[in-house]
Amino acid sequence: MFSLRRARDGEERLWKIWWFLGIPLACVASALLIGAEALHEAGAHAWGSALDLARLALYWFWFRLAWSCSRNVRHAWWTAAVRVALLAGLAVTALT
């Protein structure tokens, strides 16, 4: 499937990191967001903030892998497009 070591070194194909790792991590991040909001509404702000921090750390982990593999694409313009999308995702993740 894919190798985290190869991804960390920027040697893995981007589509593998984007789809095989990005989709499951997005599902986990969504669950963390829902849980954090529920905890904030219940008054457990410290636990809600901890889940928000875990979600940001999870995105940062995937962001670093995807960024390092963003040059491993067939067409060079994908590198710029992916990096813009990653930065936008980071901003949205940090602001929500």
N, C-alpha and C positions, 0 to 999 in steps of 0.2 A: 504494500500500500504506500506508505511514506515513512521516512525516517526523521525523527526529531533532531538527531545529530546532524544529518545532512541539511535540514531546514535551518538549524542554528548557524551552520557554516555558510548558508546562502547557496547551497548546491542543489536543493530540491526544486522541482518544478512548482511554479506559483499555483497553478490550478489545484494541485494536490493539497496545499496548505489552505487555500481559499475554501474549497468545498469539503474535503475530508475532515479538516480540523475546524474551520470557521463555522460551519453549520451547527455541529454539536455544541461548540462553545457559545454560539449565539443563543441556543436554547437554554443553556445553563445560565447565561447572563440575564436572559428574560426572567427566569425563575428567581434569580437573586434580586432583580429589580422589583418584582411583585412582592417578594418576601420583605424587602426593605421598606417598601411603601406601607405594607400592612403593619410592620413593627413601628414605623413612625406614627401612623394613625393611632396605634394602641398606646402610645406614650413611651415606648421602649426605644428612645432615640439613640442610645449608645449601640444597641444591637442592630438597629436599622442602618446606622452609619458604618458599622462593621461590615454589613452585607454590601453596602455601597462601595466600600473600599475593596472588598473581595472582587466585586464585579469589575472595578477599574483595573485591578491587578490582573484579572483574567484577560481583559481586553488588551492590556499592555503586553502580556505574554504573547498573544496571537499577533498583535500589531508588529512586534519585533521580528517574529518569524516571517510574516508576510512581507514586511519591508525588506528584509535581507534577501528574500527570494524573488522580489519584484522584477529583477532583471532577467530572470529565467522564463522568458516568454518568447513566443514566436515573432511577434511584431513589437518593435521598440516603443511604439506609442502607448502600449498597455502599461509600461512601467510608470509613465506620468499619470495615466488615468487611475491606476491602482493606488498610487501614492496620494493623490488628491482624495480619493475615497477613504483611504485609511486615516488621513488627517481629519477629514470631516467626521468620520466615525469616532475618532478620539475626542473631538470637541463635543459631540453629542453625548458620548458616554460620560465625560467629565461634568457636563452641565446638567445632566438629569439625575 
